[in-house]
Amino acid sequence: MNTLGPVELWALSTTPGDTALRNRLYADVGFSEALRRLSKIFPGGSALKEIERRKADRLRSGEIDASAETGVIDQLTAELVDGRGIGLSLRPYEDETGGFAIAAQ
């Protein structure tokens, strides 16, 4: 019996929150790097629990439901791109231009 690994789980996820997060990361860091980062931080193939937790926090503080999920997706994307917050376990590396970028270990 074969099982899917974290990268494959992320590539195939169809839940709206996961899809939104994955697509924003695709746009910011590219296809392969987005899947590497997502699989490193969320190896189960979904960020749904984290999205729901953060959304509930925003709703408790009075944010409107429609903007709460969008805000959470934006925040998670930024953390995974910048290697901060939940993305702290992503390590920086020097890219081809001599600048620093973030890559999954």
Disulfide bonds with the S-S distance in Angstrom:
none
